Amino acid sequence: MSFKNNQNSPNTYDYIIAGGGMAGLSLAFYLNQSSLRNKSILIIDRDVKNTNDHTWCFWEKGQSPYEEIIAQKWKGVWFHGTDNFSQFLDIQQYTYKMIRGIDFYNYVIPILKQNPNITFLQADILEVSETVKTNKGDFYASEFVFDSSFRSKYNNPDYHNMLQHFKGWVIETSKPVFKVNEPTLFDFRTEQKNELRFVYVLPHSETKALIEFTIFSDNLIEDLEYEFYLKKYIEETLKVGDYQIKPEEYQISETEFGIVPMSDEPHEVLPMTKVIRIGTSGGYVKASTGYSFQRSQRFLQRLVKSLEQNIDIKNGMITNHWKGFLDTVLLNVMLKNRTPQDEIFTRLFKYNKPSQVLKFLDEDTSFFEDVALINTVPKPPFIKAAWNVLFKKLF
């Protein structure tokens, strides 16, 4: 039964989504397409969602639920690794896709607003339980609160905690520079400084592209350092043939910055009877890579199916322990700097089919496929890391 706008319970809804970012809006999107679309739903977020604050990239087979707003699609990607390994990789059955945050918001929010059972509230979330407290009042969920606002500190020394942090510039050039059909997935031709550092390039057109400088580490750097390496990459590394972009030949039209946790610390997905954490709060980010968009879509679709079938929602959230172990081992290798990290990714893409690596990163590979892939990375550091992880678990 829905209580929305009931005179006795004016602030009561069947579902409350605390946090209207990618995860919260995606959940509402799938609920709106399901048999639960008549539930009263309140979506709370402090922001209006009218800026391009994110760019999400992912690969998949077939069509996306958001196919209408895919900004770019690619059937191949550049990889620039160690030992002069540079190759344009055919990703076969996969398509690499890009969605701009503003396009996502402008597509999903109007669809949701067409449903009279869905209400949006712009407010600061102060506390989450079965009652969500905000600076504009308290709201009660008769069934569930889906919380993407909670942030773990990720500081438990018993686990491996890293960050994926990045700064990106959308640049526009005065001359045609970019090959629209040739994005760069990984470019490790930048100083590593005993971390994992790379740049990726997503062309919008021949004169416009997103250039993103990304670091996997356990600490952040100063803003000027991100900008230094972006500028250095654009003016020294990024070339089309022998042509280099001169400082006066490009302008920065957009910027973005982000921090994504990479952690094997367990997430308390059900902290209270009526509260379900989703998104980063629910552990949807892949621990060893920081990838979240496609993984979030999968988890949320499973969650909605569980709600529709009225079965234990944990069934849609169980992660594969073997895959989790592999994530932990890679985190251990990276945190303890057991081997050059750019070499790990280079060997994965150099000695395996690119589509198989993408399948592995999506956790769609079998145990034996995993073993075959693992066999192509430097063995001693991974064996040492695996023993270290197992020892900590046992003792």
Buried (B, 14 or more C-beta within 10 A) or exposed (E): EBBBEEEEEEBBBBBBBBBBBBBBBBBBBBBBEBEBBEBBBBBBBBEEBEEBBBBBBBBBEEEBEBEEBBBBEBEBBBBBBBEEEEBBBEBBEBBBBBBBBBBBBBBBBEBBEEBEBBBBBBBEBEEBBBBBBBEEEEBBBBBBBBBBBBEBEBEEEEBBBBBBBBBBBBBBBEEEBBBBEBBBBBBBBBEBEEBBBBBBBBBBEBBBBBBBBBBBBEEEBEEEBBBEBBBBBBBEBBEBEEEBBEEEBBEBEBEBEBEBBBBBBEBEBBBEEBBBBBBBBBBBBBBBBBBBBBBBBEBBBBBBBBBEEEEEBEEBBEBEEEBBBBBBBBBBBBBEEBBBBBBBBBBBBBEBBBBBBBBBBBBEBEEEBBEBBBEBBBEEBBEBBBEBBEEEEEE
